[in-house]
Amino acid sequence: MKEACGVFGVYAPGKAVAQLTFDGLYALQHRGQESAGMAVSDREAVTVVRDMGLVTTVFDERTVSCLPGDLAIGHTRYSTTGTSEWRNAQPVYRAVGAAGFALAHNGNLTNTAALAERAGMLPGVVASDSDLVAELLSLRYPAGSAWGAARDAGRAASNGHGGDGGLAGAAPVGEGPGAREDADDGVLEAALRDVLPLVEGAFSFVLLDAGHLFGVRDPSGFRPLCLGRLGPPDRPEGWVLASETPALDIVGATFVRELEPGELVVVDDDGVRSEQLVAPERIDPHLCIFEFVYFARPDSRLYGREVHGARRRMGELLAAQAPVDADLVMGVPESGVPAAEGYARATGIPHGQGLVKNRYIGRTFISPNQELRAAGVRRKLNPLKENVAGKRLVVVDDSIVRGTTTRAMVKMLREAGAAEVHLRISSPPYKWPCYYGLDTGTKQELIAADLTIPEIGQFLGADSLFYLSLDGLKAATGAVGAGFCDACLTGDYPKDVPVPLVSEASDRLEAPVGLRVG
């Protein structure tokens, strides 16, 4: 399974916003490793740099130092709609108004066909759902406000894929400092009010124009987005938006709150203001429960709870539901480790390390066939033979999607001398594909969709296999009743999934091997 994208935004006049954005994206790297980018405004122009690769590949000290400004947004991407190629890297930029605007998106829309028709875009023209939203917003700008198709085309031709990132250029300077910001004042905000109520599915957006930073969540709040403050409460020095709270920590911002589902936050020289974009009856909180299980960093806070503690409680509840006589409890790095700690503490079985992870292989390594997948597991994980030989192991992992990676891991542990391998999974069986921002492949590729738990255990080669119950998972979060999307576990989709999107998902490239791909 690939992770959700990461978004970041900062409004901090007088500070090095490009460096802050780099640091924020670095803290969100786990949410996407295909491409990275940022857009920076100096009040007269918006400059965009984006390219394929990790944050540290796209940006170096020279690139960041060449991006002066007062506000910026950034993005780390993996593809859910749109292929993994340079033209789909974000932020998306539109040359409309005085200086243009840029948009970064975490999520996946479910009514792209209807939106494309509304925008007058032909089938096959839409590069991604993020690009589609940018197009819809740009159409709300006054006619003739774009600063020249010829200059836009010339800038695009110079975007390049060089080592210092693809420079999307900037709008030409107008009538002096402040002129562009004034000319665009309120236009993008009004466009957001018009367009976003029409958008369905999962989205957490950050956007900027010459002088404003925006953050918005969909009415279901599928994907997280939080607000932080730079400086003391009585004299704020700036404001930060981020997918996860560790991105606030790394730039020295204080957590203020999570954005509410359906909320639009606007930051400018007058401070922070917010409003609800949709009617109250459309607000229906459904934060993706896999943010707690796997996607979010363990030091993130969601619904006011630290993720690490929730994962440890998952292990404790799993121990109560599925105890077993064993000599060692071990977690599969990284997100299986906290649950293993909880399982060990609840049972009194010693906790130890049984696998060493190669930290230089990303979380989204994908191989095209089973032989290469097995080799990939060995590249990523290697057993500690002295720790596992002759022992009855409880191996705790966060989830099983397709099962081929887990099967290869069990085989490795047996080859290392493990006497027994008992799998304990800190979430329920993953049976249904996600259409709200995660790429898990089709239902036919999910092992739990067609097999019973004993059949899955037999396929994996485990001595026993148990999953945490859905009630146990929700209880572990400490936020029962707050609202979760658990469609991947239950098939209960909170928003309709149109047939064209289902077909599109079915036609994607082969899905990753599972959560612990490799």
C-alpha positions as a Python dict, from the first residue, in 0.01 Angstrom:
ca = {
    (1, 'M'): (0, 0, 0),
    (2, 'K'): (123, 346, -83),
    (3, 'E'): (81, 624, 168),
    (4, 'A'): (-125, 938, 147),
    (5, 'C'): (49, 1252, 16),
    (6, 'G'): (188, 1518, 247),
    (7, 'V'): (105, 1891, 226),
    (8, 'F'): (259, 2188, 402),
    (9, 'G'): (203, 2563, 401),
    (10, 'V'): (358, 2857, 584),
    (11, 'Y'): (285, 3230, 608),
    (12, 'A'): (576, 3403, 783),
    (13, 'P'): (682, 3746, 655),
    (14, 'G'): (1048, 3812, 724),
    (15, 'K'): (1137, 3445, 767),
    (16, 'A'): (1305, 3200, 530),
    (17, 'V'): (980, 3033, 423),
    (18, 'A'): (1146, 2813, 160),
    (19, 'Q'): (1374, 2663, 426),
    (20, 'L'): (1078, 2614, 660),
    (21, 'T'): (890, 2440, 379),
    (22, 'F'): (1186, 2215, 306),
    (23, 'D'): (1200, 2114, 672),
    (24, 'G'): (826, 2058, 685),
    (25, 'L'): (831, 1838, 374),
    (26, 'Y'): (1123, 1642, 516),
    (27, 'A'): (906, 1561, 819),
    (28, 'L'): (630, 1444, 583),
    (29, 'Q'): (852, 1239, 351),
    (30, 'H'): (693, 913, 472),
    (31, 'R'): (364, 1017, 308),
    (32, 'G'): (505, 1016, -45),
    (33, 'Q'): (838, 954, -213),
    (34, 'E'): (763, 984, -585),
    (35, 'S'): (801, 1359, -621),
    (36, 'A'): (836, 1676, -417),
    (37, 'G'): (782, 2045, -480),
    (38, 'M'): (713, 2386, -335),
    (39, 'A'): (564, 2717, -446),
    (40, 'V'): (687, 3044, -294),
    (41, 'S'): (536, 3394, -319),
    (42, 'D'): (727, 3718, -266),
    (43, 'R'): (402, 3920, -300),
    (44, 'E'): (478, 3998, -666),
    (45, 'A'): (529, 3655, -818),
    (46, 'V'): (470, 3288, -742),
    (47, 'T'): (767, 3063, -817),
    (48, 'V'): (725, 2684, -834),
    (49, 'V'): (999, 2422, -810),
    (50, 'R'): (908, 2055, -840),
    (51, 'D'): (1067, 1735, -961),
    (52, 'M'): (1066, 1359, -925),
    (53, 'G'): (1237, 1208, -623),
    (54, 'L'): (1276, 1263, -251),
    (55, 'V'): (1275, 1605, -87),
    (56, 'T'): (1653, 1598, -51),
    (57, 'T'): (1688, 1502, -418),
    (58, 'V'): (1470, 1782, -551),
    (59, 'F'): (1601, 2055, -319),
    (60, 'D'): (1951, 2149, -210),
    (61, 'E'): (2083, 2454, -28),
    (62, 'R'): (2133, 2648, -350),
    (63, 'T'): (1779, 2583, -475),
    (64, 'V'): (1617, 2675, -145),
    (65, 'S'): (1824, 2993, -107),
    (66, 'C'): (1701, 3112, -447),
    (67, 'L'): (1337, 3113, -333),
    (68, 'P'): (1278, 3432, -129),
    (69, 'G'): (929, 3514, -15),
    (70, 'D'): (680, 3557, 266),
    (71, 'L'): (460, 3252, 211),
    (72, 'A'): (498, 2906, 61),
    (73, 'I'): (333, 2568, 15),
    (74, 'G'): (489, 2227, -41),
    (75, 'H'): (397, 1872, -139),
    (76, 'T'): (532, 1518, -125),
    (77, 'R'): (348, 1289, -365),
    (78, 'Y'): (253, 941, -451),
    (79, 'S'): (2, 886, -728),
    (80, 'T'): (-356, 771, -676),
    (81, 'T'): (-498, 934, -989),
    (82, 'G'): (-253, 1037, -1257),
    (83, 'T'): (63, 849, -1340),
    (84, 'S'): (393, 881, -1157),
    (85, 'E'): (567, 1127, -1384),
    (86, 'W'): (702, 1480, -1372),
    (87, 'R'): (397, 1656, -1516),
    (88, 'N'): (188, 1529, -1222),
    (89, 'A'): (429, 1649, -955),
    (90, 'Q'): (286, 1920, -731),
    (91, 'P'): (219, 2198, -644),
    (92, 'V'): (-3, 2257, -948),
    (93, 'Y'): (28, 2611, -1086),
    (94, 'R'): (-215, 2825, -1287),
    (95, 'A'): (-109, 3153, -1451),
    (96, 'V'): (-425, 3353, -1387),
    (97, 'G'): (-478, 3684, -1219),
    (98, 'A'): (-184, 3907, -1141),
    (99, 'A'): (57, 3645, -1009),
    (100, 'G'): (-121, 3310, -1048),
    (101, 'F'): (-188, 3056, -776),
    (102, 'A'): (-54, 2716, -669),
    (103, 'L'): (-231, 2417, -516),
    (104, 'A'): (-116, 2103, -332),
    (105, 'H'): (-353, 1814, -264),
    (106, 'N'): (-370, 1513, -34),
    (107, 'G'): (-657, 1278, -116),
    (108, 'N'): (-853, 1144, -411),
    (109, 'L'): (-1170, 1279, -571),
    (110, 'T'): (-1462, 1056, -665),
    (111, 'N'): (-1654, 1276, -910),
    (112, 'T'): (-1373, 1362, -1151),
    (113, 'A'): (-1577, 1275, -1461),
    (114, 'A'): (-1859, 1513, -1366),
    (115, 'L'): (-1614, 1788, -1273),
    (116, 'A'): (-1420, 1749, -1598),
    (117, 'E'): (-1743, 1780, -1794),
    (118, 'R'): (-1832, 2094, -1599),
    (119, 'A'): (-1490, 2238, -1682),
    (120, 'G'): (-1531, 2151, -2050),
    (121, 'M'): (-1230, 1920, -2045),
    (122, 'L'): (-1229, 1629, -2288),
    (123, 'P'): (-1184, 1270, -2159),
    (124, 'G'): (-817, 1183, -2123),
    (125, 'V'): (-709, 1546, -2093),
    (126, 'V'): (-716, 1555, -1711),
    (127, 'A'): (-370, 1469, -1580),
    (128, 'S'): (-486, 1426, -1218),
    (129, 'D'): (-773, 1524, -993),
    (130, 'S'): (-552, 1797, -844),
    (131, 'D'): (-497, 1942, -1192),
    (132, 'L'): (-873, 1934, -1248),
    (133, 'V'): (-948, 2134, -933),
    (134, 'A'): (-683, 2390, -1030),
    (135, 'E'): (-849, 2424, -1371),
    (136, 'L'): (-1193, 2474, -1216),
    (137, 'L'): (-1055, 2742, -984),
    (138, 'S'): (-877, 2920, -1269),
    (139, 'L'): (-1204, 2941, -1464),
    (140, 'R'): (-1347, 3153, -1179),
    (141, 'Y'): (-1091, 3426, -1246),
    (142, 'P'): (-1211, 3721, -1460),
    (143, 'A'): (-1186, 3659, -1833),
    (144, 'G'): (-855, 3776, -1977),
    (145, 'S'): (-685, 3781, -1639),
    (146, 'A'): (-419, 3529, -1736),
    (147, 'W'): (-90, 3702, -1800),
    (148, 'G'): (-35, 3557, -2141),
    (149, 'A'): (-59, 3211, -2293),
    (150, 'A'): (261, 3266, -2490),
    (151, 'R'): (460, 3349, -2179),
    (152, 'D'): (299, 3054, -1998),
    (153, 'A'): (401, 2820, -2281),
    (154, 'G'): (751, 2963, -2280),
    (155, 'R'): (780, 2912, -1907),
    (156, 'A'): (654, 2554, -1936),
    (157, 'A'): (915, 2483, -2202),
    (158, 'S'): (1187, 2586, -1956),
    (159, 'N'): (1053, 2371, -1671),
    (160, 'G'): (1312, 2100, -1734),
    (161, 'H'): (1389, 1803, -1514),
    (162, 'G'): (1732, 1912, -1400),
    (163, 'G'): (1893, 1818, -1072),
    (164, 'D'): (1790, 2149, -913),
    (165, 'G'): (1422, 2076, -974),
    (166, 'G'): (1179, 2184, -1244),
    (167, 'L'): (1146, 2561, -1218),
    (168, 'A'): (796, 2665, -1313),
    (169, 'G'): (902, 3028, -1326),
    (170, 'A'): (712, 3330, -1202),
    (171, 'A'): (467, 3588, -1327),
    (172, 'P'): (636, 3897, -1477),
    (173, 'V'): (666, 4195, -1246),
    (174, 'G'): (380, 4445, -1272),
    (175, 'E'): (330, 4794, -1140),
    (176, 'G'): (552, 4761, -835),
    (177, 'P'): (548, 4589, -494),
    (178, 'G'): (203, 4508, -369),
    (179, 'A'): (27, 4569, -701),
    (180, 'R'): (-14, 4200, -779),
    (181, 'E'): (-134, 4111, -431),
    (182, 'D'): (-400, 4384, -443),
    (183, 'A'): (-513, 4283, -792),
    (184, 'D'): (-576, 3927, -680),
    (185, 'D'): (-722, 4011, -340),
    (186, 'G'): (-1024, 3788, -272),
    (187, 'V'): (-1041, 3621, -613),
    (188, 'L'): (-901, 3282, -516),
    (189, 'E'): (-1095, 3283, -190),
    (190, 'A'): (-1420, 3344, -379),
    (191, 'A'): (-1327, 3072, -630),
    (192, 'L'): (-1276, 2824, -346),
    (193, 'R'): (-1621, 2905, -211),
    (194, 'D'): (-1771, 2840, -555),
    (195, 'V'): (-1579, 2526, -654),
    (196, 'L'): (-1509, 2318, -345),
    (197, 'P'): (-1874, 2254, -251),
    (198, 'L'): (-1899, 2080, -592),
    (199, 'V'): (-1602, 1851, -522),
    (200, 'E'): (-1666, 1503, -380),
    (201, 'G'): (-1427, 1255, -224),
    (202, 'A'): (-1121, 1311, -9),
    (203, 'F'): (-917, 1629, -10),
    (204, 'S'): (-695, 1833, 213),
    (205, 'F'): (-572, 2128, 7),
    (206, 'V'): (-316, 2398, 73),
    (207, 'L'): (-305, 2685, -174),
    (208, 'L'): (-146, 3026, -215),
    (209, 'D'): (-168, 3331, -436),
    (210, 'A'): (47, 3642, -415),
    (211, 'G'): (-49, 3730, -60),
    (212, 'H'): (-275, 3463, 91),
    (213, 'L'): (-230, 3110, 228),
    (214, 'F'): (-530, 2876, 228),
    (215, 'G'): (-602, 2540, 387),
    (216, 'V'): (-921, 2334, 346),
    (217, 'R'): (-1053, 1986, 433),
    (218, 'D'): (-1336, 1795, 270),
    (219, 'P'): (-1668, 1767, 460),
    (220, 'S'): (-1580, 1412, 574),
    (221, 'G'): (-1228, 1500, 690),
    (222, 'F'): (-1084, 1186, 530),
    (223, 'R'): (-728, 1323, 535),
    (224, 'P'): (-571, 1516, 823),
    (225, 'L'): (-471, 1884, 821),
    (226, 'C'): (-364, 2093, 1119),
    (227, 'L'): (-281, 2454, 1203),
    (228, 'G'): (24, 2574, 1394),
    (229, 'R'): (158, 2909, 1513),
    (230, 'L'): (508, 3052, 1490),
    (231, 'G'): (597, 3278, 1781),
    (232, 'P'): (411, 3356, 2105),
    (233, 'P'): (29, 3366, 2123),
    (234, 'D'): (14, 3742, 2180),
    (235, 'R'): (261, 3823, 1899),
    (236, 'P'): (236, 3557, 1627),
    (237, 'E'): (525, 3561, 1381),
    (238, 'G'): (358, 3333, 1130),
    (239, 'W'): (121, 3043, 1070),
    (240, 'V'): (172, 2690, 943),
    (241, 'L'): (-56, 2428, 784),
    (242, 'A'): (54, 2064, 768),
    (243, 'S'): (-74, 1711, 714),
    (244, 'E'): (77, 1598, 1044),
    (245, 'T'): (191, 1765, 1364),
    (246, 'P'): (561, 1659, 1343),
    (247, 'A'): (594, 1901, 1051),
    (248, 'L'): (495, 2176, 1294),
    (249, 'D'): (748, 2056, 1548),
    (250, 'I'): (1038, 2054, 1305),
    (251, 'V'): (984, 2421, 1208),
    (252, 'G'): (933, 2534, 1568),
    (253, 'A'): (558, 2593, 1540),
    (254, 'T'): (311, 2535, 1821),
    (255, 'F'): (14, 2313, 1748),
    (256, 'V'): (-310, 2513, 1758),
    (257, 'R'): (-576, 2272, 1634),
    (258, 'E'): (-685, 2034, 1361),
    (259, 'L'): (-893, 2188, 1084),
    (260, 'E'): (-1255, 2080, 1102),
    (261, 'P'): (-1413, 1882, 817),
    (262, 'G'): (-1543, 2126, 556),
    (263, 'E'): (-1343, 2417, 700),
    (264, 'L'): (-1157, 2680, 497),
    (265, 'V'): (-875, 2865, 673),
    (266, 'V'): (-731, 3185, 523),
    (267, 'V'): (-405, 3340, 640),
    (268, 'D'): (-287, 3686, 537),
    (269, 'D'): (-152, 4005, 692),
    (270, 'D'): (-469, 4041, 899),
    (271, 'G'): (-410, 3704, 1069),
    (272, 'V'): (-615, 3385, 1051),
    (273, 'R'): (-983, 3354, 971),
    (274, 'S'): (-1197, 3053, 890),
    (275, 'E'): (-1540, 2955, 765),
    (276, 'Q'): (-1742, 2648, 678),
    (277, 'L'): (-1780, 2595, 303),
    (278, 'V'): (-2077, 2357, 317),
    (279, 'A'): (-2407, 2331, 499),
    (280, 'P'): (-2396, 2169, 846),
    (281, 'E'): (-2588, 1862, 727),
    (282, 'R'): (-2303, 1779, 488),
    (283, 'I'): (-2044, 1762, 766),
    (284, 'D'): (-1983, 1396, 844),
    (285, 'P'): (-1640, 1324, 1003),
    (286, 'H'): (-1471, 1012, 864),
    (287, 'L'): (-1097, 1035, 926),
    (288, 'C'): (-920, 741, 761),
    (289, 'I'): (-864, 489, 1039),
    (290, 'F'): (-543, 372, 871),
    (291, 'E'): (-384, 703, 966),
    (292, 'F'): (-376, 552, 1317),
    (293, 'V'): (-282, 204, 1196),
    (294, 'Y'): (-4, 282, 953),
    (295, 'F'): (18, 608, 759),
    (296, 'A'): (83, 874, 1021),
    (297, 'R'): (413, 906, 1204),
    (298, 'P'): (403, 762, 1558),
    (299, 'D'): (472, 1109, 1700),
    (300, 'S'): (172, 1260, 1518),
    (301, 'R'): (-142, 1363, 1701),
    (302, 'L'): (-484, 1283, 1554),
    (303, 'Y'): (-814, 1358, 1725),
    (304, 'G'): (-601, 1488, 2012),
    (305, 'R'): (-424, 1152, 2067),
    (306, 'E'): (-65, 1056, 1996),
    (307, 'V'): (-48, 781, 1736),
    (308, 'H'): (226, 582, 1912),
    (309, 'G'): (9, 534, 2220),
    (310, 'A'): (-284, 421, 2006),
    (311, 'R'): (-69, 161, 1831),
    (312, 'R'): (60, 33, 2162),
    (313, 'R'): (-298, -5, 2286),
    (314, 'M'): (-380, -198, 1968),
    (315, 'G'): (-118, -451, 2073),
    (316, 'E'): (-253, -470, 2427),
    (317, 'L'): (-608, -536, 2305),
    (318, 'L'): (-479, -786, 2051),
    (319, 'A'): (-306, -975, 2332),
    (320, 'A'): (-634, -997, 2520),
    (321, 'Q'): (-816, -1124, 2212),
    (322, 'A'): (-551, -1365, 2085),
    (323, 'P'): (-301, -1484, 2349),
    (324, 'V'): (-49, -1759, 2268),
    (325, 'D'): (237, -1932, 2447),
    (326, 'A'): (562, -1795, 2305),
    (327, 'D'): (920, -1702, 2387),
    (328, 'L'): (954, -1367, 2209),
    (329, 'V'): (728, -1089, 2080),
    (330, 'M'): (871, -898, 1784),
    (331, 'G'): (728, -624, 1565),
    (332, 'V'): (773, -582, 1192),
    (333, 'P'): (950, -247, 1144),
    (334, 'E'): (840, 23, 1161),
    (335, 'S'): (470, 59, 1233),
    (336, 'G'): (433, -291, 1380),
    (337, 'V'): (678, -219, 1663),
    (338, 'P'): (453, -13, 1898),
    (339, 'A'): (180, -279, 1879),
    (340, 'A'): (440, -545, 1957),
    (341, 'E'): (545, -347, 2264),
    (342, 'G'): (184, -338, 2380),
    (343, 'Y'): (134, -710, 2316),
    (344, 'A'): (446, -796, 2513),
    (345, 'R'): (352, -572, 2805),
    (346, 'A'): (3, -723, 2824),
    (347, 'T'): (121, -1085, 2809),
    (348, 'G'): (449, -1064, 2997),
    (349, 'I'): (631, -1232, 2707),
    (350, 'P'): (971, -1070, 2645),
    (351, 'H'): (981, -814, 2367),
    (352, 'G'): (1277, -813, 2133),
    (353, 'Q'): (1402, -740, 1786),
    (354, 'G'): (1380, -1019, 1531),
    (355, 'L'): (1417, -827, 1206),
    (356, 'V'): (1656, -554, 1099),
    (357, 'K'): (1523, -305, 847),
    (358, 'N'): (1735, -144, 579),
    (359, 'R'): (1639, 218, 635),
    (360, 'Y'): (1756, 325, 291),
    (361, 'I'): (1475, 144, 109),
    (362, 'G'): (1153, 345, 89),
    (363, 'R'): (812, 235, 207),
    (364, 'T'): (676, 211, -146),
    (365, 'F'): (917, -30, -316),
    (366, 'I'): (719, -215, -584),
    (367, 'S'): (827, -524, -775),
    (368, 'P'): (648, -663, -1081),
    (369, 'N'): (653, -1034, -993),
    (370, 'Q'): (668, -1264, -694),
    (371, 'E'): (1032, -1364, -740),
    (372, 'L'): (1140, -1002, -734),
    (373, 'R'): (907, -931, -441),
    (374, 'A'): (1072, -1204, -235),
    (375, 'A'): (1412, -1059, -320),
    (376, 'G'): (1276, -717, -225),
    (377, 'V'): (1176, -842, 119),
    (378, 'R'): (1533, -960, 175),
    (379, 'R'): (1667, -624, 68),
    (380, 'K'): (1446, -452, 319),
    (381, 'L'): (1433, -698, 612),
    (382, 'N'): (1686, -942, 749),
    (383, 'P'): (1638, -1170, 1052),
    (384, 'L'): (1856, -1164, 1364),
    (385, 'K'): (1929, -1536, 1371),
    (386, 'E'): (2059, -1553, 1729),
    (387, 'N'): (1740, -1383, 1852),
    (388, 'V'): (1493, -1605, 1667),
    (389, 'A'): (1660, -1946, 1637),
    (390, 'G'): (1473, -2215, 1832),
    (391, 'K'): (1213, -1970, 1965),
    (392, 'R'): (837, -1953, 1944),
    (393, 'L'): (774, -1609, 1793),
    (394, 'V'): (477, -1375, 1810),
    (395, 'V'): (521, -1153, 1504),
    (396, 'V'): (310, -837, 1520),
    (397, 'D'): (236, -637, 1207),
    (398, 'D'): (-10, -358, 1131),
    (399, 'S'): (-192, -522, 839),
    (400, 'I'): (-183, -769, 551),
    (401, 'V'): (-300, -657, 208),
    (402, 'R'): (-192, -906, -57),
    (403, 'G'): (7, -1135, 166),
    (404, 'T'): (305, -1210, -57),
    (405, 'T'): (543, -992, 147),
    (406, 'T'): (424, -1142, 476),
    (407, 'R'): (462, -1492, 335),
    (408, 'A'): (823, -1419, 233),
    (409, 'M'): (893, -1277, 579),
    (410, 'V'): (754, -1588, 755),
    (411, 'K'): (971, -1805, 531),
    (412, 'M'): (1278, -1598, 625),
    (413, 'L'): (1211, -1641, 996),
    (414, 'R'): (1172, -2016, 959),
    (415, 'E'): (1494, -2037, 761),
    (416, 'A'): (1660, -1844, 1046),
    (417, 'G'): (1555, -2124, 1284),
    (418, 'A'): (1228, -2002, 1437),
    (419, 'A'): (1044, -2293, 1601),
    (420, 'E'): (699, -2137, 1561),
    (421, 'V'): (567, -1822, 1395),
    (422, 'H'): (239, -1680, 1528),
    (423, 'L'): (114, -1377, 1335),
    (424, 'R'): (-84, -1109, 1518),
    (425, 'I'): (-223, -822, 1312),
    (426, 'S'): (-319, -497, 1485),
    (427, 'S'): (-611, -421, 1250),
    (428, 'P'): (-900, -624, 1101),
    (429, 'P'): (-869, -807, 766),
    (430, 'Y'): (-822, -566, 475),
    (431, 'K'): (-1099, -668, 231),
    (432, 'W'): (-1198, -367, 23),
    (433, 'P'): (-1006, -120, -198),
    (434, 'C'): (-982, 246, -100),
    (435, 'Y'): (-1101, 527, -327),
    (436, 'Y'): (-1024, 815, -92),
    (437, 'G'): (-651, 860, -138),
    (438, 'L'): (-480, 522, -96),
    (439, 'D'): (-365, 282, -366),
    (440, 'T'): (-430, -77, -260),
    (441, 'G'): (-521, -224, -597),
    (442, 'T'): (-846, -400, -679),
    (443, 'K'): (-1060, -620, -458),
    (444, 'Q'): (-936, -927, -644),
    (445, 'E'): (-581, -850, -526),
    (446, 'L'): (-671, -836, -157),
    (447, 'I'): (-605, -1167, 15),
    (448, 'A'): (-877, -1127, 279),
    (449, 'A'): (-1144, -1055, 17),
    (450, 'D'): (-1181, -1422, -78),
    (451, 'L'): (-1002, -1629, 188),
    (452, 'T'): (-1098, -1707, 546),
    (453, 'I'): (-854, -1626, 825),
    (454, 'P'): (-744, -1993, 859),
    (455, 'E'): (-690, -2007, 481),
    (456, 'I'): (-483, -1689, 493),
    (457, 'G'): (-272, -1831, 776),
    (458, 'Q'): (-213, -2148, 577),
    (459, 'F'): (-107, -1948, 270),
    (460, 'L'): (134, -1742, 479),
    (461, 'G'): (286, -2049, 641),
    (462, 'A'): (210, -1928, 994),
    (463, 'D'): (135, -2152, 1293),
    (464, 'S'): (-154, -1922, 1382),
    (465, 'L'): (-303, -1596, 1263),
    (466, 'F'): (-532, -1353, 1444),
    (467, 'Y'): (-651, -1000, 1367),
    (468, 'L'): (-760, -724, 1603),
    (469, 'S'): (-1137, -668, 1592),
    (470, 'L'): (-1280, -346, 1450),
    (471, 'D'): (-1424, -252, 1790),
    (472, 'G'): (-1082, -312, 1943),
    (473, 'L'): (-913, -96, 1680),
    (474, 'K'): (-1149, 194, 1738),
    (475, 'A'): (-1118, 160, 2114),
    (476, 'A'): (-738, 173, 2084),
    (477, 'T'): (-751, 512, 1913),
    (478, 'G'): (-914, 662, 2222),
    (479, 'A'): (-1151, 848, 1991),
    (480, 'V'): (-1454, 620, 1971),
    (481, 'G'): (-1741, 818, 1821),
    (482, 'A'): (-1518, 1084, 1668),
    (483, 'G'): (-1582, 948, 1321),
    (484, 'F'): (-1372, 710, 1111),
    (485, 'C'): (-1372, 576, 758),
    (486, 'D'): (-1329, 199, 777),
    (487, 'A'): (-1450, 115, 425),
    (488, 'C'): (-1137, -90, 352),
    (489, 'L'): (-1231, -317, 643),
    (490, 'T'): (-1611, -323, 613),
    (491, 'G'): (-1703, -224, 257),
    (492, 'D'): (-1916, 57, 402),
    (493, 'Y'): (-1814, 353, 185),
    (494, 'P'): (-1928, 684, 335),
    (495, 'K'): (-1932, 849, -9),
    (496, 'D'): (-2053, 695, -333),
    (497, 'V'): (-1785, 560, -565),
    (498, 'P'): (-1886, 613, -929),
    (499, 'V'): (-1845, 329, -1177),
    (500, 'P'): (-1593, 511, -1402),
    (501, 'L'): (-1358, 556, -1108),
    (502, 'V'): (-1386, 190, -1015),
    (503, 'S'): (-1295, 96, -1372),
    (504, 'E'): (-1005, 340, -1367),
    (505, 'A'): (-872, 186, -1046),
    (506, 'S'): (-901, -160, -1197),
    (507, 'D'): (-691, -53, -1493),
    (508, 'R'): (-405, 77, -1281),
    (509, 'L'): (-63, -76, -1275),
    (510, 'E'): (-22, -378, -1051),
    (511, 'A'): (-73, -277, -691),
    (512, 'P'): (201, -287, -430),
    (513, 'V'): (265, -609, -246),
    (514, 'G'): (105, -498, 77),
    (515, 'L'): (158, -245, 348),
    (516, 'R'): (509, -360, 405),
    (517, 'V'): (597, -358, 39),
    (518, 'G'): (942, -463, -64),
}
